[in-house]
Amino acid sequence: MLFESDAQTAPDYSHELAAQARGARIVAGVDEAGRGPLAGPVVVSAVVLDARAIPAGLNDSKKLSEEQREALFEQVVATALAVSVVVAPPSIILSHNIRGATLWGMAQAAIGLSLPPDRVLIDGRDVPMGLPCEGLALIGGDGRSVSIAAASIVAKVTRDRMCRIMDGDAPNFGFAGHKGYSTAQHMRALVDHGPCRHHREEFAPVAQAWERVRLAAGAVAGAPS
């Protein structure tokens, strides 16, 4: 397991080149979107960029506008040598916990690449078990490696699109806007409507909402007819 942390102003291809200098031919970047929300999946992407056709403007997806992310998503998908996406739904998050589900998704995304990597660059502190090759964890990796930045964009855009579908399925919650995060609107909807099937029931605000639903159901069942 390898781990690196340093300051960098913008992502570049230096970490990929360093891996290639140590013998890796195919270097993938891996990142996730959606660890923090109360609802929806964690989405993980792995990307192998073509060094001859790296889209300009790649960066941490959180530093880009929605319009920029959408445009870069299309460029990455069109030019990358390989792209993989793995979705960990709330059921996987419940069984693995959020950290475990994320690490599971990272390993599966790397395994799922059509071009098997020799080295995987991962955003964060942890290198997941089960990778098909050696991995290197980079804190703030989506702002340091263009491959990780590309993966962060693919994961974020994919998840945002899924949240818009969730919004149509459960229109009371406003998923298209807040993407499942704990905004005031979302917390109010949890109180008013109780959780839906897209919520992560082990997260405290959702668990509390489920408890309110159970207590209310019990009170109704115990009321005299």
Secondary structure, DSSP 8 states (H G I E B T S, - for coil): -EEE----SS-BSHHHHHHHHTT-S-EEEEEEE-SS-SBS-EEEEEEE--TTS--TT---GGGS-HHHHHHHHHHHHHH-SEEEEEEE-HHHHHHHHHHHHHHHHHHHHHHT-SS--SEEEEESS---TT-SSEEEEETTGGGTBHHHHHHHHHHHHHHHHHHHHHHHHSTTS-HHHHTT---HHHHHHHHHH---TTB-TTSHHHHHHHHHHHHHHHHHHHS--
